[in-house]
Amino acid sequence: MNTYTSENFHFVEKIFPNGFALRDFEEDFFQNQNILNDDRNIIKVMKLGEVETVVKSFKTPNLFQAIIYKFFRKSKAKRSFENSKLLKSRGVNVPEPLGYIEVFDRYRLRQCYFISSKLNFDFTLDVATNKKIDGYKDILSDFVHFTYDLHKKNIMHLDYGVGNICIKKTRNGYDFYLIDLNRLKEGIVSPKKGIKNLARISNDPEIVKIFADAYAIKISSSALKTHKELKKFVYQVGQRVKLKKSLKSFIENIKHVPLSSYEWDYHSNQPHTLKSKKLKNRIFFLAFFSNLKIIFATLYACVVAPYFFLRDKESFEKKIDSFGLCVNIDRPIESQKSISNIELIAMIDELSVENILVRIPLADFENIENYISFIEQLKDKDVLVCVLQDRQHVIDKHLTKKRLDFIFSRLEGIAEVFQIGNSINRKKWAFLSMDEYFSFFKIAYDLKKNKFPKIKLLGSNIIDFDIPFFSRSVFHLKSIFYDGIAAQLYVDRRGGPEQKQYGFDTLNKIRAYKAMARASKKTSNEMYITEVNWPLNGMKNWAPAENFLIDESLQSSYLVRYYLLMLATGKVRKCFWHQLVAPGYGLVNNLDEKIKKRDAYYCFQNLIAMLSGGITKKMTREKNLFCLIVEKEEKLIEAIWSSKGIANFKSNPNQEIFDIRGNAIDTKSSPIINISGEVIYVINQRENYQETNIKLISETITTG
């Protein structure tokens, strides 16, 4: 049979009658739902051409292993193929080896697959060792004869467990087949080694005696001596298993942080800050080595990201469809007025916002149907689902996988984009380290690859402008990939969106994150700002940042200015205000059994009405003056504001001017218009448009 071999691939040509394309093969594999195993390695039944095959995808190796497999050692897939061929040549039953695929990067093995024919068998050896079948003693005796013959052929299976021995019932008895063959040893097998090879099969005294008696006959030894020796090896295996379990338990106990340490603050809709100094010190200790990686990632970012940052300027000619809003289902407490889903959707429609973010807390999974029902009512909107972690789901990967599978299944066709995790650089959000976050994200990533290929997963999820943690989130060696970056890019709460932090204003913060994403091979370039807000005065118990609070008029001004700066970059796919209803920071206050739409609600509504669907054309800046120009419906709209001080300019009769709330400004009685922190919209017809001279206006700025 002909084979196809290249630097990266080796397989039997017959099973790919139409030629081989790696991308097509991997896509077919990931979408295939005929799963035999989905643990460390993924095993699936796939039809390739006319042949029904079993494809085994081995766990992606870590960097050290990957380099070793590239230059010094055969991959597990290659060893499985060659070992299968060896066994077959010596008359040992194995599934027909059809080939292997190795996928290499320049310096490492990225992935490998072993392909064999599908083996139809009746049961595995554990059915006999668990005594679940009549005649199990005869089966076990025959198995020992099979094992001895294997040893006489100078072969020893180094992963000789009950799950790797398949059994077919025949007219004459039973045929034994070996699988999982990447660990095999060729050479003379001494009686002692042969006896030891049986020790991992079972520790049941009856079965140990059956093995010893049968093997003693084969090696012409005393049954008593063989039994004694096998018992010794079985005991040693048991001790190693106990030690391994003890070490694992010890490590888990060290890593254990009581779930009671994490409490949810229903006032501000986020976890309470961790107050125990002892607990914080313990978390620091547990995350020490992971935090060292943050330092290296930051240094790496400082080397590779500046190139992209300096090259990447603001981009325009972008259609404006990025206005988004976080909307939580109603969970009123104390004096809050309950708001129905119908009322929430009515406000969403009134605002004309098309992009909605809904948070699903895994900690509140008992109410999952309420969250899904609400999302289903948003079918005509573009919904992004944020999956909120808690400590229990960070620890219990099986539970997390089960619940993410449920969420993805139920929302299939309704929501396409999922943010996995939230505020991962804050310890109160339950991740002890970035490595824990990567493991958490990988659960979702593996589900996407193997079952839900159409969904998009957003990663990173760093809150605030945190270069070290963001660097670590995108510069790593984990086998995961983000379909987009989620950034909770809050501004330094001491000032407006133009405020600089570490020398970066909002424009450059977005550019910096984008540059690092472009320099990384672990993410696409799509960026989502999934949270931004400013907490309000008088709402101390309900606000997340109680030391830096602003009044409602400033909130309105900052909201609009932030969105305009975001639009000016041309680098953000969607930006979500957090959130619709929240006493401490939302567009709507529902305290005192009332629903009060704040000033920011109407300013946001007007912003969307003014600019949504338009095309960004230009951004000019002079001193503290800003002007974003947008083309919409044969009109050119200038959104103008001052980040500090007040300026003025003379309007012309062809212009219409509106304030931040959408109210027309009277220019007839006085053509002199003030420019302050509150954005004004200057609307011009395209045919007689003359750009406003920001440089000239900047000379009129006065403090105040």
HELIX and SHEET records of a PDB file:
HELIX    1   1 GLU A   13  ILE A   15  5                                   3    
HELIX    2   2 LEU A   22  GLN A   31  1                                  10    
HELIX    3   3 LEU A   63  PHE A   71  1                                   9    
HELIX    4   4 LYS A   76  SER A   89  1                                  14    
HELIX    5   5 ASP A  126  THR A  129  1                                   4    
HELIX    6   6 TYR A  136  LYS A  152  1                                  17    
HELIX    7   7 VAL A  162  ASN A  164  5                                   3    
HELIX    8   8 PRO A  191  ASN A  197  1                                   7    
HELIX    9   9 PRO A  205  ILE A  219  1                                  15    
HELIX   10  10 ALA A  223  LYS A  255  1                                  33    
HELIX   11  11 LEU A  259  SER A  261  5                                   3    
HELIX   12  12 LYS A  277  LEU A  286  1                                  10    
HELIX   13  13 PHE A  288  ARG A  311  1                                  24    
HELIX   14  14 ASN A  341  LEU A  351  1                                  11    
HELIX   15  15 LEU A  362  ASN A  367  5                                   6    
HELIX   16  16 ILE A  368  GLU A  376  1                                   9    
HELIX   17  17 ARG A  391  ILE A  395  1                                   5    
HELIX   18  18 LYS A  397  ARG A  410  1                                  14    
HELIX   19  19 LYS A  427  TRP A  429  5                                   3    
HELIX   20  20 MET A  434  ASN A  450  1                                  17    
HELIX   21  21 ILE A  467  VAL A  474  1                                   8    
HELIX   22  22 THR A  506  ALA A  519  1                                  14    
HELIX   23  23 LYS A  540  TRP A  542  5                                   3    
HELIX   24  24 GLU A  552  THR A  569  1                                  18    
HELIX   25  25 LEU A  591  GLU A  593  5                                   3    
HELIX   26  26 ASP A  599  LEU A  611  1                                  13    
HELIX   27  27 ARG A  686  ASN A  688  5                                   3    
HELIX   28  28 ILE A  694  SER A  698  1                                   5    
SHEET    1   A 7 THR A   3  THR A   5  0                                        
SHEET    2   A 7 PHE A   9  VAL A  12 -1                                        
SHEET    3   A 7 PRO A  97  PHE A 104 -1                                        
SHEET    4   A 7 LEU A 109  SER A 117 -1                                        
SHEET    5   A 7 VAL A  51  SER A  57 -1                                        
SHEET    6   A 7 ILE A  42  LEU A  48 -1                                        
SHEET    7   A 7 ILE A  35  ASP A  38 -1                                        
SHEET    1   B 3 PHE A 123  THR A 124  0                                        
SHEET    2   B 3 ILE A 165  THR A 170 -1                                        
SHEET    3   B 3 GLY A 173  LEU A 178 -1                                        
SHEET    1   C 2 ILE A 155  HIS A 157  0                                        
SHEET    2   C 2 LEU A 184  GLU A 186 -1                                        
SHEET    1   D 2 TRP A 264  ASP A 265  0                                        
SHEET    2   D 2 GLN A 270  PRO A 271 -1                                        
SHEET    1   E 9 PHE A 323  CYS A 326  0                                        
SHEET    2   E 9 ASN A 355  PRO A 361  1                                        
SHEET    3   E 9 ASP A 382  LEU A 388  1                                        
SHEET    4   E 9 VAL A 417  ILE A 420  1                                        
SHEET    5   E 9 LYS A 456  ILE A 463  1                                        
SHEET    6   E 9 GLY A 484  GLN A 488  1                                        
SHEET    7   E 9 MET A 527  ILE A 529  1                                        
SHEET    8   E 9 LYS A 574  TRP A 577  1                                        
SHEET    9   E 9 PHE A 323  CYS A 326  1                                        
SHEET    1   F 2 VAL A 588  ASN A 589  0                                        
SHEET    2   F 2 LYS A 596  LYS A 597 -1                                        
SHEET    1   G 5 ILE A 615  GLU A 622  0                                        
SHEET    2   G 5 LEU A 625  LYS A 632 -1                                        
SHEET    3   G 5 LYS A 635  SER A 642 -1                                        
SHEET    4   G 5 ILE A 680  GLN A 685 -1                                        
SHEET    5   G 5 GLU A 656  PHE A 658 -1                                        
SHEET    1   H 2 ALA A 647  LYS A 650  0                                        
SHEET    2   H 2 ILE A 672  ILE A 675 -1                                        
END                                                                             
